[in-house]
Amino acid sequence: MRRSFASLALLLGLAGAIAGTTPTRAAFPGANGRIVFESDRDSPGAAGTEIYTANADGSDPRRLTVNTVADTDPAYSPDGSKIAFTRSNDIWVMNADGSAQVPITGTEGPDSDPAWSPDGTQIVYVSNHTATGGGTTGPELFVTTAAGPGPQRLVTDTPNNAASLAPAWSSAGDQIAYQSNADGSFEIYTIDADARGSFGTRLSANEVGQGYQNPSWSPDALRIAFERGSGTNVGDATKEIWTMSATGSDPVRLTNNNSYDAQPAYSPDGTLIAYETNEDGDLEVFTRPASPGGAPANITNTAVGLTDQAPDWGWGGPGGPVPQPRKRLTLADLDDPTLGVDVNVEPVSGTVLVGIPGSAARTVRAGRAAQKGIPFVPLEEARQIPVGSFLDTRHGTVRLESAANARGKRQRGTFLSGLFQVRQSKRRSARGLTNLVLKGGSFKGCRATRGTGAQAALSRRRIRRLRANARGRFRTSGRHSSATVRGTIWQQQDRCDGTLTVVRRGRVVVRDFRRKRNIVLSAGKRYLAKAPR
């Protein structure tokens, strides 16, 4: 399958135009069904909170649970036939009409925040297990069978004595989104759905004084809705509903009303979002378009002093113009790269940006490699891009494959921490050598320190760098030297005083441009190609 730069070119055109801890869930594609929520409308107060459902316009409300304890955190199964919820610190499952209520977790808890896998066989939830040797794990994500009780798999191992909460399982099945305060404030993370005792990748912006909470996947698994605000308490008027791409880019604000807006949940057809808000005074469930514009609608509208909250939107059967979720493309899905014409790239972690000049090949032949004025867009899955393109890995890691010969044999490397341009010659004599040229930064501030003659020196301030781990014929080129490898871990830094090459594994041939000589470096060695004073 070829995912070429033609589709990226479309994105580049668009680029120029463009609390609480109760969880929300992924929307599973289909027609819009009923909305499930928690409410104290029949018995005001926390202990009187029960599970209810209603049509998407709020009509035909039905009470599903009757208890002397609170029932909270409702979540529809992918086919809309069952609802998971929290009761007395355990996860329970019932039929969508409220019948056959059974617990699926036990005394290992307390447990909360259930969310279904897209095939309906597993549930991810939050638990504070007793740890081996005493104490507890802290709030972490666990997965168990939806039929329960069954074995529990620890998904997250949160650093810094922090918590992982509010899981939402992508309808594509490969990722779980959640919130954690491991970096200080609450942020949105994703983690592989089959992870064991690991920790995910932060998607949100890590702004000082801002919290990102309660992620909800769109039915096509391409966007995530969330709440953002400066506080974490229910009623915080800075809370607003936003969406972003599944890689954390392209944030879009949906609400802006100086009210508490939280707990977003996509509709199965992807056109609407349900959420809780106190816009009308008390907590109610509203719906609104999933894109900017349009009017919100209060679908619960209960009496003053009552609370309706924590919505989730159920599947209403097949139909509706919903793009079906698919697994994101990997390098294995792409055609072989063509020598001197294109390369294959995929994001590994963080945010990777790609910029494609109007005529990438002509730019390389002319020897011009400036990225000024070239729009960059997020690289969200594996793509084939032309030689001459720019990759910005200053906040992410990219895996790159290029052709080793005219027959399409692939060679691969992983690159991070820098902005660079990809170059490769079509000539057979070049034998597939792929040259990554460091870009960005300014050397205008580089000045010699005080002194005269031999005592004068340029500072060691780093201007730009690139870290690499590659097998095959790769070269990184800085301002004063290049480094050519065949199977090596190395990094290259452009500094005020020259270009520094550091070898972690293997051997590197450094070409010092000013001295016009080659230097062979082995693991643990470094070489500075000095800048002229």
N, C-alpha and C positions, 0 to 999 in steps of 0.2 A: 504493500500500500504506500502510495507517495503522498506525503503531506508536505507540500513544497512552500516556497516563499510567496507563491501567488496568494494563498490565504493570509499570510502575514502582511502582505501588501495591503489587503483590505483592512486589516486591523490598524495598520499605520495611517491609513486615510481617516479612520474613525478617531484615532488618537488626537488628531488635530482639532476635531469637532467636540470633541467631548468637554443591693437588693437582696434582691433576694437571690437564692441559688436554685430556685425551682427551674427545671430544664425545659427547653423546647426541643422539637424533634426534626428529623428529616421528613420532607413530604415525599410520598411514594406516588409515582406518576399515574394519572387516571382522571376520571371525572371527579368533581368536588362532591364530597359526601357531607356528613354531619360534623359538627364541631363539638369536641368533648372539652369540659372545663371543670374546675372545682368551684363550689359556691357554698355559702352559709345561709342562703335565702330562706330555708325552711327551719333553721335552728341557729340564729345568729351567734357568732363567736367561733373561735378557732376549733374547739372540740366538735362543733356542729358542721364542719366542712365536709361535704359529700361530693360525689362525682355525678355530673349531669351531662346530657348531650342536647343539642338543638340543631335544627336546620341552619344552613349558612346564613339565612336572613333573620335568625333568632326565633323563628316559629317552632311550634311543637317541642317545647322543652320537656325533657324526661329525666327523672331522678333514677339513678342506677344503684346507689348504695344507701343503706340505712344502718347507722352505727352509733355507738356511744363514744367512738374515737374518730379522729379525723382521717379521711381518705383524701389523698393528695397526689400530685404529679401524674395525671392521666396521660397515657400515650397509646394511640391507635397502632395496631399491627398493620403491616403493609397491605393486606387485603381487606382491612376494615372489619374483620370478623371478631377481633378480640381487643381488649384494652388492658394494658399493664398499669399498675398504680402502686402507691406506697400506703401501707397500713401498719401501724404499731412497729415502725422501724424494720419492716420486711417488705419485699417485693411480692405483689400479688398479681394474678391474671384472672380475668373474667371474660365471658362472652360479651359481645357488643350490646346486648340487651340487659346486661347486669346479672345474668345467671351464671352458675358454676364458678363461684369465686374461690380460688385456691391459692395458697402461698407457694412461691417457688424458691424462696431463700429462708434461712432459719436463724439460729442463735449466733451465727458468726458476725452479725451486723454491728451497729445499726446500718440499715440499707435504705437507699432512696434514689430518686432521679432515673427511672428506667427509660430505655429507648431501644427500639427493635432493630435487628439486622434486616436488610432488605429481603432476605428469603424467609423471614418469619421464624427461624429456628433458634435464634439466640437473642439474648437481651444484655445490653451493657448497662451498668448501673454504678452508683457511688456507694462505697462501703468503707467502714473503719474497722477492719479486721483486727483480731488479736494476733500480734506478731510472735514469731518463734523467739523464746527467751524472755517474754514479757513485754508489756507495753502494747501499743497499737500501730498499725501501718499509717495512721492518718487517713484523711479522706482521699481515696484512690479510686480509679476506674477498674471494675471487674467485669468479666463476661461469664454468663452461665447459660444453660439450655433453657429455652422458653417453656419446655414441658416440665422442667424442674420437679423436685430438687435434684441438683446435679453438681458436678465439680465446678469450681470457680477458677477462672484464669485471671491472674493479676495482669492488667494491661499497662498501667502507669506506675512509675516509681519516681515520685515528684521530689526534686531537690529542695534544699533550703527549708526543710520542715514546713513546706507549703501544702496547699490543697489542690486537687484536681476534681472538677465538678461539672455538672450540666452537660453530659455527653449527648451527642447527636450523630447517628450512624448515617453516612452518605448512602444515597440510593444506588450509587455505583458499587458499593460494597467494600471498597478498598481502604477507606479512611473513616476515622471517628474524629469529629470536632468536639472541643470541650473548652472550658475556661480554667485558668490556673493563675495563682498569684506568685508563682515561682520567681518571677522577675520583679516583684514588688507589688504593683497594682494588678488587678485582674486583667488578663489578656486572652485572646482567642488562639488556640493551638489546634493542630491536627496531628494524628498519629496513625500509623498503619494499623488496620483493624486486627491483624494477627500478631501484634506486638506482645511481648512478655516482659514485664518489669522494666519498661523503657520510658522515655519521655519524648514528647513530640516537638514539632517545629512551630515557632510563634509566627502567626500571620498578622496580627494587629500591630499598630504603630508604636506601642510602648511609650505613649505620651505621658509626661509628668502630670499627675493630678487627674488623669482620665482612666476610667475602667471600661473594659470591653467584656460583655457577659452574654450568656444564653444564646449560643449559636443555633441556627436552624438552616438546614440544607434546602436548596431549591430542588424541585423534582428531577431536574436534569443534571444535578450534582455540579453545576458550574458556578453557582453563587451561594453565599452564606449570609443570612440575615442575622443581626445581633443588636444588642442595646449598648449605647455608649453614654457615659455621663461621669460626673466628678465624684459621685457617691456610690455606695453599694446598698443603701437602705431603700425599702419599699416606700414610695412617696417622694423620692428625690426628683425634684422638678427639672434637673438637668438631663435626665434620662431621655434619649431619643432613639428612634429606630433607624438603623442604617443597613445597607447591604454592601458586600464586597465580592470580588471574584474569589474563586476557590484557592487562589495563590496568595490572597491578601491584598491585591492591587485593586485599583478602580473603586475606592469607597464612594458610596452614594447615600446622601441623607434623605430619608423619607418623611420624617415628622419634624416639626419645628414650632412648638406651641406652648413652651414654658410649663408643660405638664409632665407628669410621670408616665412615660411610654416604655413598656418593657415586654419581655417574653414573646418575641415574634415567632410565628409559625406559618410557613408557606402553605398555600392551598395546593391540592394535588395537580391542578392544571397550571400552576406557576404564575397565575395572573394576580393573585391577591395574597395579603398577609393578615392573619389574625394576631391580635396582641392585647395586652391588658393596659388600661390607662385610667387616670383619674381626671381626664379632661372635662367630664361632666360632674365632677365633685367626688363621687365614690368610685371605687375600683369597678370597672365594667370591661367586658370584652368587646372590642371594636374590630372591624375589618377595613382594609384600605387597599388601593392598588399597590402592586409590588414594584412599581416604578414611580418616579416623582410625578406629582400632579394627582388630580382626582380627590374626591371628598371621602372622609372616613364615615363609617356607619356604626352606630351603637346597636349591637345585636342582643344584648342582655337587658339593659335598661330596667334594672330592679329598683326597689324602693330605697330611699335614703338610709344610709347606715349599713347596708348589706354589701357583700363582697363577691364579685365574680372574677376569676383570674385563671392563669396558667392554661391557656387554650392549646389544643392540638387539633389538627384538621384531618379528618378521616377520608379514606378512599371511597368513592361512590360508584365504583364499577369502571369498566373500560370506557374509552372515549375521551374526547377533549384533545385539542391540538397541542399535546405535550411532547417535546422531543424526548425520546427514550434515552435513559442514561447509558453510557458506555464507559468502559475502562479507558483511562487516558492512554494515549499512544506512547510506546517506548521505542527505543532505537531498533529493537527487533522487528517492529512493524513497518519500518521505512525501507525504501529501495536502497540499493548500494549507492554510496556517493560516487560522483564522477570526477576523475582526476582533473584538478585545476578549474572545475566548474562549480561544484557545491560540496557542502559538508553536512553531516547529520549532528544535531545537538538535542539534548534533553536536560531539563532542570533536575538537579539532585536534591537541593535543599535551599531554603531561603528564597529570595527574589532575584531572578536572573532577567535582565533586560536585553533585547535584541534591537539593533538599528541597521536598516538596510539602505545603502545609498541608492539614488535613482538609477544609476548604472554601475553596479558593484564591480563588474569585470573591468570596465573602462577606467574606473577609479584606480584599480590596482595597476593596470598597465601604464597609466600616466604617472605613477609614483606618488599620487596625492592620497593622503590617508586621514584627512581632517574629518572629525565627526561633528563639527559645528553645524547646526541647522538640521541635523538628521534626527527625526523623531524616533524615540525608543518605546517599545511596548513590552509587557511582560511575556516571557516564554513560559507557557502554561503546560505544555506537553512536548513530546519529541516532534521536531520539525526538520525539514531539509532547507537550508539557507544557502545563498550564493557565496562563493569565495569573494572576499572584499567586505563582508558584513562585519559589524561591530558587536561584541558581547560585553555587557557590563556585569561583572560578578563581584562587585565590591560589597554586596550584601547577600551573596548567594554562591552556589557551586553549580557548575555546568559540566556535563559529560559530552565530549566531542569526538566524533568519528570522522576520519577522512580516508580517501582512497590511497592505498599504498602503491597501487600500480594501475595500469589502464584496464585490467581485468576486473577491477572493483573490489579487490581484497581490502578489508577494513583494518585500520589501526586506530587505537583509542587512547584518550587521555582525559583526566579530570582536572579542572582549572577553577581557581577561586581567588578572591581578594583583589581583583584588578579589572581595568577596562582595557580591552585589546581588540585589534583588527585581525581577521583570519586571512592569510595569504597562502596560495599554493600555485606552483607553476604547472603547466600542462606538459612541459618537456620531459621526455623519458630520462634524460640525463639527471634530472632532479630527484628521481626515484621516490616520488611521493612526499618529499620533504614539506611539512606543513609549518608555516612560520606565523607565530602569534606576536604581533607588534604592540608593545605597551603604548597606551594612549592616556590622555587626561593629565590634569595637574599643570602647574605653571612653575617655570624656573626663574621667573623675574625676581623673586625674592632672594635668590642665591647670591651671597656676597662673601668675599674673602674676609677672614678674621683679621684683626689688627696684627701688624708685623710687616717685615720687608723680606724680600728674597725667599730663602728656604723656610723662614718662620711664618710666612703667610699661608693660609690654608682655607679651603672651602668647608662649610659646615657639613655635618653628616645628616642633615634633615632629609627625611624620606619624602619624595614627591609622589611616587607611584610604585606599585609592585604587582607581581603575579606569582602565585604559588601553583605548582603543577606536580602531577603524578601521571606519567605516560609510558606507554609501550609502543614503539614504532619510531618513525623518523619525524621528530618534532623539534622545533627551534623556538625559543623566545628571544625577542630582540628589544633591547633597551636603547638608551640614548648613546652609550659609549661602548657597548659590547653586545654580543649575542651568545646564546648558550644552546648547543646542539646535542641531542640525546638520542638513545635508542630504547632505554628502559630504566627510568630514573625517577626519583623524587627530588625536586629542586625548587628553588625560588629565585626570582630576579627582582632587584630593587633599583630604581633610578633615584639617586640621591643628589644633593647639590655637589658633593665631591666626586661623583662618578657613578658607575653602574656596578652594583655588588651582586655576585652570583654565589649562592650557598647550596651545597649538595648534601642531601640527606641520605640518599641511597644510590648506588650505581656510579657511573662516570659521566662527566659532562665535558665537552670541548668548548671552551670559551674563546671567542674571537674578539680581541681587543682592537677596536677600530683605529684608535690613534696610534698605537704601537705597531699595528699591522702584523700581529703574531697570534698564534694559537696557544692556549694553555690548557692542559688536561687536568681536571679536578676529579678526585675520588671522594667517596663518602666522608663527611666530616670536614671537608676543606672548603675554603671560600677564596674568592678573588675579586679585587676592586679594580675595574678599569677606570683609571683616574680621569676626571674632567680637566680640561686645560684651565689654568688660572686666568 
